[in-house]
Amino acid sequence: MKKIPKFKSRKEERDFWDTHSVIDYLDELKETSEIVFERPPLKRNFQMRLDDATINKLKRLARVKGVDVSNLIRSWIKEHLHKELKTA
């Protein structure tokens, strides 16, 4: 079996496990009672004012797509930023 490398950071460890299977390292694993949860990076709120008609349209479209309104708006902003920055 392979040896689990020493990691310099949590990110390096996450990147490693994203591309490797734990099955290849079963002999290296030890049982633990300690559970560690890592918090995702903090996100900041951004507030904007929209008229009722726009809000209702957003809610309706989000419901049709089966997503939360804020997720719908967030994805649109990210997509638009990506496109704009690609052409800039």
C-alpha positions as CSV (number, residue, x, y, z in Angstrom):
1,M,0.0,0.0,0.0
2,K,1.0,3.6,-0.6
3,K,2.0,6.1,2.2
4,I,-0.1,9.2,2.9
5,P,2.2,12.2,2.3
6,K,2.8,15.0,4.8
7,F,0.7,18.0,3.9
8,K,1.8,21.6,4.4
9,S,-1.8,22.9,4.5
10,R,-5.4,21.8,4.6
11,K,-5.8,23.0,1.0
12,E,-2.9,20.8,-0.1
13,E,-4.5,17.9,1.7
14,R,-7.9,18.6,0.1
15,D,-6.4,18.8,-3.3
16,F,-4.6,15.5,-2.8
17,W,-7.8,13.7,-1.7
18,D,-9.7,15.2,-4.6
19,T,-7.4,13.2,-7.0
20,H,-6.6,10.1,-4.9
21,S,-8.7,7.2,-3.6
22,V,-8.7,6.5,0.2
23,I,-8.8,2.8,-0.8
24,D,-5.1,3.0,-1.8
25,Y,-4.2,4.1,1.7
26,L,-6.3,1.8,4.0
27,D,-3.3,0.5,5.9
28,E,-2.4,4.1,6.8
29,L,-5.7,5.0,8.4
30,K,-6.4,4.9,12.1
31,E,-9.7,5.0,13.9
32,T,-10.4,8.2,15.8
33,S,-13.1,9.6,18.1
34,E,-12.1,13.1,17.2
35,I,-14.3,14.7,14.5
36,V,-12.9,17.9,12.8
37,F,-15.2,20.1,10.8
38,E,-13.6,22.9,8.8
39,R,-15.6,26.0,8.2
40,P,-15.9,27.2,4.6
41,P,-14.4,30.7,3.9
42,L,-16.6,33.5,5.1
43,K,-18.9,35.1,2.6
44,R,-20.0,38.7,2.8
45,N,-23.6,39.9,2.3
46,F,-24.4,42.4,-0.5
47,Q,-27.7,44.2,-0.4
48,M,-29.7,45.6,-3.3
49,R,-33.1,47.0,-3.8
50,L,-35.4,45.6,-6.5
51,D,-39.0,46.4,-7.3
52,D,-41.8,43.9,-6.4
53,A,-42.4,42.8,-10.0
54,T,-38.7,41.9,-10.4
55,I,-38.6,40.0,-7.1
56,N,-41.7,38.0,-8.0
57,K,-40.3,37.1,-11.4
58,L,-37.0,36.0,-9.8
59,K,-38.9,33.9,-7.2
60,R,-41.0,32.3,-10.0
61,L,-38.0,31.5,-12.1
62,A,-36.1,30.1,-9.2
63,R,-39.0,27.9,-8.3
64,V,-39.2,26.6,-11.9
65,K,-35.5,25.8,-11.8
66,G,-35.7,24.3,-8.3
67,V,-33.2,26.6,-6.7
68,D,-33.1,29.2,-4.1
69,V,-33.5,32.8,-5.4
70,S,-30.1,33.9,-3.9
71,N,-28.4,30.9,-5.5
72,L,-30.0,31.8,-8.9
73,I,-28.8,35.4,-8.6
74,R,-25.4,34.4,-7.3
75,S,-24.9,32.0,-10.3
76,W,-25.9,34.7,-12.7
77,I,-23.5,37.2,-11.2
78,K,-20.6,34.7,-11.3
79,E,-21.4,33.7,-14.9
80,H,-21.6,37.4,-16.1
81,L,-18.4,38.3,-14.3
82,H,-16.6,35.4,-15.9
83,K,-17.8,36.4,-19.3
84,E,-17.0,40.1,-18.8
85,L,-13.5,39.4,-17.4
86,K,-12.7,37.0,-20.2
87,T,-13.4,39.7,-22.8
88,A,-11.7,42.5,-20.9
